[in-house]
Amino acid sequence: MVYLQNSGLGNIVNPLISLADEDVYNIPVLFMVGWRGEPGTKDEPQHKKQGKITLSTLEVLGVKTFILEDEFKPIIDEAVSYMKKTLKPAAIVVKKGTFSKVKLELPPDAFSMSREEALEAMMKHIDNKSVIVSTTGKTSREVFEIREKSGDTHERDFLTVGSMGHTASIALGIALSSKKRVFCIDGDGSMLMHLGGLGVAAINAPKNFKYIVVNNGAHESVGGQPTIALDINTKKVLEGLGFSKVYEVKTLEEIEREFPKFKRKNKAALVVYVNQGSRDDLGRPTTTPVENKDLLMKFLRRSRK
């Protein structure tokens, strides 16, 4: 059994149709799919399209779909029976609000900074000629709020609200096409998701590409599920991928000391260790993704003149 959000359907297309499909190994897999962006419900902009096409995507992939209702046991029994009979994958799609709410219990603080405190400290060292590309979830929300708090504009930021794992690739593309310094602010979960892409970014990074990973050891924005990022040597991983120098900071004082060195160094990376958790009143961007994109494009075009 595999549990995923419907945004994860894009990541399972290849193993599903080239491994589990009846034309290959014919392996029964039960998918439990969280239906983000279901038509008629309020959700984040990055889930709207995926919500609309969730059922049709599963149909195209040849996966029989069951929608979870209050009487869940007969539905699960039917899905399991179908798999045993056909050896084909099946999917149980779960609507928003089906499960009871569970309050996230944060682990004890292991470090001295929150993510927002670290972001604010770093952004003070990023001038108004540079670009920030920030990862999905609360990191981008906090970048947006820090700009609001300081009365700054949002034209120099690309908030990667979806496409988790691709932040470094987006930042690399902007850095290759611009002379602006581009600060990629990634998360540990996003970093681990597509290490191949990050390796390509590290090897091909121009001197204006600056990579930062904010490491709290969790997929905090979607429930706090742990990653392995605090159980591995992230510094050595980044060095192995091709970064020439990797700095690590765990306090605001270390950010003040190391960030200026980091931003002057070519092919450098910075690992920032923070606690899990965010403000209860943390807002969401008040600009749309398209507005965010257009503002950044105008800023980049102006800077070429």
N, C-alpha and C positions, 0 to 999 in steps of 0.2 A: 504494500500500500504506500502511495506517495501523496503527501499533502502539499498543496501549493496554492498561492494566489493565482487568479486567472492571468495576471501579467507574466507568470512563469510558463504559460503555454508556449510562448515563443521559444523558450529555452529547451523545451522537451520535444519540439517538432522532429528534430533530427533523430534522437534515439528512439522515438516512438515509431517513426515510419521506416527507419533503416535497421531496427533491431527487434522491436516487439511486434511489429505488424505480422499479420497472418501470411504474407508473402515472403517473410524472412524466417524468424524464429517462432512466431506464433506464441508469444509469451503473455499470459494474462497478468495485467497490472491494474489495480484499483486506484484511481485517482480521486482524491477528495479536493475539490476546487472551490476556493472562496470567490464568490461572484462580486468582485469590486466593480463599481460603475454600472450595475444593473439598470436598464432603462426604467425611468420613473423614480429613481433614488438619487439622493444628493451625495456626490463623491468628488474626489480630486480630479482636475482636468486631465491628468495623464491616464485616468482609468476609464474615461468616457467611451472612447472607441473600443477598447478591449471589452468593456461591458456589453456593448452592442453586439459584438461578434463572437462572444464566448461560445454560445450554443452552436452557431454555424461553423465555427472553427473546429470544434470537436466532431461535428458531423462530417466535415470535409476530410478529417483525419481518420474517419472510420471508427470513431470511439462512441459506443452507445452511451447515452446520457440519461441520468436519473436525477431529478431535482428533489432535494431533501425537504420533507414536509414534517409536520408535527408527529405524525405516525411514522417514525423513522425506521423502526425495525423491519417492516415488510419491504421497504425500499432497499435497505441494505441487503436483505436476504435475496431479493430479486436480482440485484447487481452481482452478488457473489455467485448465485446460481447460473446467471448468464455467462460469467467468466469460466466457471467449471465446465460448462457444456460446450462452449465455443473456443476456449483458450485465448479469447480476444480481450484486449483492455476495455475497461468500462470506467465511467466517470460519474461521481456523485457531486452535483453542483449545489453549493450551500449559499442560500440567500443571506443578505445582511440582516443581522438581528436574530438569526436562527439560534445561535448559541447564547447562553447566558454570559453576562459580562464578568471578566476576571480582572481584579485590580493587580497591576504589575507591581511586584515587589522588587525593588532595586537592591542589588548586592551592596555590601558596605563599601564606602568610598576607599579606593585603593590609591588615589592620586590627590593632588592638591587643587586641581582646576576643574571647573565645568567646561563643557565644549564651548558654550557661548563666551565665557571669560577668555578662553584661549583664542577664539576667533577674533574677538574685539582687540586683544593685545596684538595679534598678528596684523590685522587690517590697518592698525596705526602705522605700520611700517611699509604699507603698500601705497605708493603715490597715486595721484589722480590721472596719471598717464598709463597706468597698468590695467590689465584685465583680470578678473577673477572668474574661474569656471568652478562652480561648487556642485557637490554630489547631491543626489536625491534625498528627500526627507527633511529631517529637522535641521540639518546643516545649512541647506539653502534657505530655509525659513529664518534661521538665525542671522545669516548674512544679510537678508532683506531687512530684518528688524534693526540690525546694527546701522545700516545705511539710513534708515528712517530716524533713528535716535540721534544721529549726528547731523541730520538735515542734508544728507548727501543725495545725489541722484543714483539711479539704478542702471545707467547707460553703460557702465563698465563691467557689468556682471552678466554671466550666463548661468541661470539657475537650472540645473539639469533635473527637472522635476520627475522625469521618468528615465528609461534607459539605464537602469542601474548597472554598474560595471563598466560603462563606456565613458565616464567622465574624463579619463586621461586621454582617450582617443580624440574626443572633442577638443580638449585643450591643445593637444598636439597640432590638430588641423589649424586652429586659430594662430598658434605660434609660428607655424610654417608659412602662413600667408600674411603675416604682419610683423612689423619690427617692434611692436609693443611687447613688454614683458607680460607673460601670461602665467598667473598663479593658479595651478590646479589644486583645489582643496577637496580631497577624496576622503572616503570613509573606509574603515578596515573591511567591512563586508563587501563594499563595492570593489576595493582593491583585489580581494581574494577571488571575486567572481570571474574576472577575465585577466588573469596574470599574463596570458599570451599577448594581449593587447598592450598591457603596461610595459612588457619587455620591448615590444616594437617602439613604444613611445620613448623609453629610456635610451635605446640604441640610436634612434633617429632624432633625439631631442636637440633642437638648436639652442643657442646660449640663452635665448629669452624664455625658455620653457622651465618653469619652476614647479616641482611636484611636492605636495604636502599630503600626508595621510593622518587624519585624526582618528586615533585608535582608542575606543572604549570597550573593545571586545564583545560587541553586541550589535545585532540588527535592531537598534532601538526604535526606529521610526515605525516598525511594523509589529512590535510586540516584545522586543527585548530578548529574542532568541540569541543564545551565545554564538560567537564566531570562534575560530581557533587563533585569532590574531594575538591574543595575550599568552598563548601556549607555544608559539613559535618565535624564532629570532627574526623579527620583521626587518631589522637593520641588515642582516646578512642576506635575506631574501631580496631586498632592494639592491644591494650591492651585486648580487648574483645576476639580477636582471639587467645590469648595465649602468647603474648610477655610480658616478665616480666618487662621490662623497655623500654620506648619509649622516645627518645630524639627528639627535634625539633630545627632546625636552619634556620635562615633567612638571615644571613650575613656571609661573609668570616671570620670575627673575631669569630663568634660563631662556625664555623666549626673547627677553630684552637683550640678552647677551649673544645668543646664537643666530637669531633671525637676520640681523644685518650681514653676518658672514655667509649664511645660506643664500641670500638673494644675490650676492656678488659672485657666487661660485657656479661655474658651468656644470651642467648635467648633475646637479645636486638634488637631494631629496631630504625632506624633514619629516620625522615621525613625532607626533604630538600626542602624549598620553593624557587622557582625561577620564573623569568619572561619567558613569551613565546618569541620565536624568536631564530634564529641561524645565523651564518655568511653566507653571500651570496656565498662565495667560499668554503663552507663546502664540503669536498670530500667524497668519498665512499671507503670502504675497497678495497685494491688492491689485497688481498688474496681471494681465493674462500672459500665458507663455508666448503668444504671438507678439504682444506688445514688448515683452522682454527681449525677444529676438530682434525685432525691428530697431529698438533703441540701441542695442549693441552694434548692429550692422551700420547704423548711421554714425555712431562714434568711430568705428573702424574706418569708414569711408572718409570722414573728416580728417582723421589722423594721417591719411595718405597724401593729403593735399599740401 
